[in-house]
Amino acid sequence: MASSEEDGTVEEKENNNKKRSKSALATAWLTFYNIAMTAGWLVLAIAMMRFYIQKGTHKGLYRSIARTLKFFQTFALVEVGHCAIGIVRTSVIVTGVQVCSRIFMVWFITNSIRQIQNEESVILFLVVWTVTEITRYSYYTFNLLHHLPYFIKWARYNLFIVLYPLGVIGELLTIYAALPFVRRSGMYSMRLPNKYNVSFDYYYCLIVVMLSYIPRKEHFQ
Ligand SMILES: CCCCCCCCCCCCC[C@@H](O)CC(=O)SCCNC(=O)CCNC(=O)[C@H](O)C(C)(C)COP(=O)(O)OP(=O)(O)OC[C@H]1O[C@@H](n2cnc3c(N)ncnc32)[C@H](O)[C@@H]1OP(=O)(O)O
């Protein structure tokens, strides 16, 4: 009896040690991840400002930052993994919708359709995303380091009231601008007859995507 109690205590201690080292590892990884993402979006912010100051126009800005943007926005997929394995307390669905819709905007709209890359709406969502992400990742970083400046906390929980609708407007106007090019080119579409006997129209798919921006609970909770 005594030995089994002792075993239990040893097991409990081992489990607690395992949990502690797991959470220390998770905290170390999250700190590294958030610092890297803050740095990435700061690089994007500086690149956009430099481009505009040097050229005096937004034309060509997207092309000049496309690689960095694609890298950091795609890397954010890791965040869905954070939620799935439970190292952050955020919904997988909310994070998944947020990250996937951004990746879709970058790869399947802006990057794929050259003709829309100089639209003002592209600059609008790029600026909004950049401000949001610098604020969000620096908030997480300082929070993990237990030194959270008040203005970062304030910015994280207040700026989105303005930034979210502006981001949505920028994204929707960009998809809207893409529609005529998608219809004309038939890109990413499959017309019948074909050997797979499948039909897909990217033009209508984009209209469905635009409709899915109508606020629903999956976007927020
Ligand atoms: C493929 C087909 C495409 C289909 C398209 C469908 C369209 C759907 C429409 C979607 C519309 C999107 C529009 C959007 O793109 C527009 C914009 O983004 S504009 C810019 C403004 N946007 C925002 O402000 C949202 C930014 N994003 C977020 O805030 C988050 O990504 C979100 C996923 C929304 C999660 O936020 P939530 O408030 O739920 O979580 P918290 O940030 O409070 O975190 C909860 C706790 O977890 C801790 N946490 C989370 N992440 C980390 C991390 N990386 N490192 C450390 N800790 C983290 C956080 O601290 C919280 O913990 P605690 O409560 O203990 O403080």
The ligand as a Tripos MOL2 file, in Angstrom:
@<TRIPOS>MOLECULE
LIG
   66    68     1     0     0
SMALL
NO_CHARGES

@<TRIPOS>ATOM
      1 C1        -10.6230   29.5570  -48.5230 C.3       1 LIG1
      2 C2        -11.8310   30.2700  -48.7910 C.3       1 LIG1
      3 C3        -11.8930   31.6230  -48.1830 C.3       1 LIG1
      4 C4        -13.2040   31.8200  -47.5390 C.3       1 LIG1
      5 C5        -13.4140   33.2220  -47.2080 C.3       1 LIG1
      6 C6        -14.4200   33.3680  -46.1390 C.3       1 LIG1
      7 C7        -14.5720   34.7870  -45.8050 C.3       1 LIG1
      8 C8        -14.8610   34.9690  -44.3780 C.3       1 LIG1
      9 C9        -14.8180   36.3930  -44.0040 C.3       1 LIG1
     10 C10       -13.6610   36.7120  -43.0790 C.3       1 LIG1
     11 C11       -13.5090   38.1720  -42.9270 C.3       1 LIG1
     12 C12       -12.0990   38.4560  -42.5670 C.3       1 LIG1
     13 C13       -11.8180   39.8840  -42.7590 C.3       1 LIG1
     14 C14       -10.4770   40.2510  -42.1940 C.3       1 LIG1
     15 O1         -9.4370   39.6810  -42.9720 O.3       1 LIG1
     16 C15       -10.3350   41.6900  -42.1480 C.3       1 LIG1
     17 C16        -9.2360   42.0490  -41.2310 C.2       1 LIG1
     18 O2         -8.5410   41.3010  -40.6370 O.2       1 LIG1
     19 S1         -9.0180   43.6340  -41.0660 S.3       1 LIG1
     20 C17        -7.8690   43.7980  -39.7640 C.3       1 LIG1
     21 C18        -8.5230   43.7710  -38.3910 C.3       1 LIG1
     22 N1         -8.6500   42.4400  -37.9830 N.am      1 LIG1
     23 C19        -8.5750   42.0590  -36.7060 C.2       1 LIG1
     24 O3         -8.4200   42.8510  -35.8120 O.2       1 LIG1
     25 C20        -8.6000   40.6000  -36.4650 C.3       1 LIG1
     26 C21        -7.1830   40.1280  -36.2760 C.3       1 LIG1
     27 N2         -7.1180   38.7690  -35.9140 N.am      1 LIG1
     28 C22        -7.2390   38.3210  -34.6430 C.2       1 LIG1
     29 O4         -7.4050   39.0440  -33.6870 O.2       1 LIG1
     30 C23        -7.0910   36.9040  -34.4170 C.3       1 LIG1
     31 O5         -6.4470   36.3940  -35.4850 O.3       1 LIG1
     32 C24        -8.3580   36.0650  -34.1530 C.3       1 LIG1
     33 C25        -8.3070   34.8370  -34.9780 C.3       1 LIG1
     34 C26        -9.6160   36.8540  -34.5400 C.3       1 LIG1
     35 C27        -8.3620   35.5510  -32.7250 C.3       1 LIG1
     36 O6         -8.6590   36.5320  -31.8770 O.3       1 LIG1
     37 P1         -9.3110   36.1990  -30.4240 P.3       1 LIG1
     38 O7         -9.7220   37.5430  -29.9270 O.co2     1 LIG1
     39 O8        -10.2500   35.0830  -30.4950 O.co2     1 LIG1
     40 O9         -8.1060   35.6180  -29.6260 O.3       1 LIG1
     41 P2         -7.0660   36.4150  -28.7250 P.3       1 LIG1
     42 O10        -6.1420   37.1590  -29.5780 O.co2     1 LIG1
     43 O11        -7.7670   37.1770  -27.6560 O.co2     1 LIG1
     44 O12        -6.3140   35.1850  -28.0750 O.3       1 LIG1
     45 C28        -6.9550   34.3130  -27.1340 C.3       1 LIG1
     46 C29        -5.9250   33.8340  -26.1420 C.3       1 LIG1
     47 O13        -4.8920   33.1570  -26.8130 O.3       1 LIG1
     48 C30        -3.6800   33.8730  -26.6770 C.3       1 LIG1
     49 N3         -2.9880   33.8470  -27.9670 N.ar      1 LIG1
     50 C31        -3.5460   33.8130  -29.1820 C.ar      1 LIG1
     51 N4         -2.5910   33.8060  -30.1290 N.ar      1 LIG1
     52 C32        -1.4320   33.8370  -29.4760 C.ar      1 LIG1
     53 C33        -0.0940   33.8660  -29.8830 C.ar      1 LIG1
     54 N5          0.2560   33.8690  -31.1950 N.pl3     1 LIG1
     55 N6          0.8700   33.9070  -28.9470 N.ar      1 LIG1
     56 C34         0.5640   33.9210  -27.6350 C.ar      1 LIG1
     57 N7         -0.6920   33.8960  -27.1710 N.ar      1 LIG1
     58 C35        -1.6750   33.8590  -28.0890 C.ar      1 LIG1
     59 C36        -4.0550   35.2660  -26.2590 C.3       1 LIG1
     60 O14        -3.0650   35.9210  -25.5290 O.3       1 LIG1
     61 C37        -5.2620   34.9850  -25.4210 C.3       1 LIG1
     62 O15        -4.8570   34.4760  -24.1660 O.3       1 LIG1
     63 P3         -5.3330   35.1500  -22.8110 P.3       1 LIG1
     64 O16        -6.8380   35.1570  -22.8820 O.co2     1 LIG1
     65 O17        -4.7820   34.2860  -21.7430 O.co2     1 LIG1
     66 O18        -4.7460   36.5230  -22.8250 O.co2     1 LIG1
@<TRIPOS>BOND
     1     1     2 1
     2     2     3 1
     3     3     4 1
     4     4     5 1
     5     5     6 1
     6     6     7 1
     7     7     8 1
     8     8     9 1
     9     9    10 1
    10    10    11 1
    11    11    12 1
    12    12    13 1
    13    13    14 1
    14    14    15 1
    15    14    16 1
    16    16    17 1
    17    17    18 2
    18    17    19 1
    19    19    20 1
    20    20    21 1
    21    21    22 1
    22    22    23 1
    23    23    24 2
    24    23    25 1
    25    25    26 1
    26    26    27 1
    27    27    28 1
    28    28    29 2
    29    28    30 1
    30    30    31 1
    31    30    32 1
    32    32    33 1
    33    32    34 1
    34    32    35 1
    35    35    36 1
    36    36    37 1
    37    37    38 2
    38    37    39 1
    39    37    40 1
    40    40    41 1
    41    41    42 2
    42    41    43 1
    43    41    44 1
    44    44    45 1
    45    45    46 1
    46    46    47 1
    47    46    61 1
    48    47    48 1
    49    48    49 1
    50    48    59 1
    51    49    50 ar
    52    49    58 ar
    53    50    51 ar
    54    51    52 ar
    55    52    53 ar
    56    52    58 ar
    57    53    54 1
    58    53    55 ar
    59    55    56 ar
    60    56    57 ar
    61    57    58 ar
    62    59    60 1
    63    59    61 1
    64    61    62 1
    65    62    63 1
    66    63    64 2
    67    63    65 1
    68    63    66 1
@<TRIPOS>SUBSTRUCTURE
     1 LIG1         1 GROUP 0 **** ****
